Amino acid sequence: MYIFICVCIQMRKPINIAFSKLLTLNKSDAGQDHLLPEAEELAMISIQLAARFLFNTGFHTKKIVRGPASEWYDALCILLRHSKNVRCWFAHNVLFAYPNRFSEYLLECPSTEVRSAFAKLIVFLAHFSLQDGPCPSPFTSPGPSTQAFDNLSLSDHLLRAVLNLLRREVSEHGRHLTQYFNLFVMYANLGVAEKTQ
């Protein structure tokens, strides 16, 4: 076991660099607003690979094995920036599909660095999805209450999910309230549209 850990630590940097480069190979030009279909397909495959790795393994390991969480945040942002479909898939299949995910990574996670990267990821996703238009409600409770949320944007759904943590999770996991509220400060500081949302 000791030898395995030593090898993992020694190989961490080359593996993280290789994986990060693999995820960002299809990044688009900085001035491009929309991806071509092939580039969007690559971005979708890359985000699926990254999400599976980070949320099942990467964010649960020590920093010495995982590397800085901010580097993973940067890699995800490149993939999420230019495609509404990639943002929607990520939000619905990685965040909303797991009801405890927001609480787990904003309030319960013992690593300040991972909590901070996750909060920045939510802010980034909410900011870039603000102009995406209506998004189906990720909340599956039947009845007329969900129909009222069908015309909300993905950004609205994300902020609603974070605000819903106030119902129970914030009081149960009060140690990291500063980072929880800092998420809203970061989002509001992005502009007038974000402040008035």
Secondary structure, 3 states (H helix, E strand, C coil): CHHHHHHHHHHHHHHHHHHHHHHHCCCCCCCCCCCCHHHHHHHHHHHHHHHHHHHHCHHHCCHHHHCCHHHHHHHHHHHHCCCHHHHHHHHHHHHHCCCCHHHHHHHHCCCHHHHHHHHHHHHHHHHHCCCCCECCCCCCCCCHHHHCCCCCEHHHHHHHHHHHHHHCHHHHCHHHHHHHHHHHHHHHCCCHHHHHC
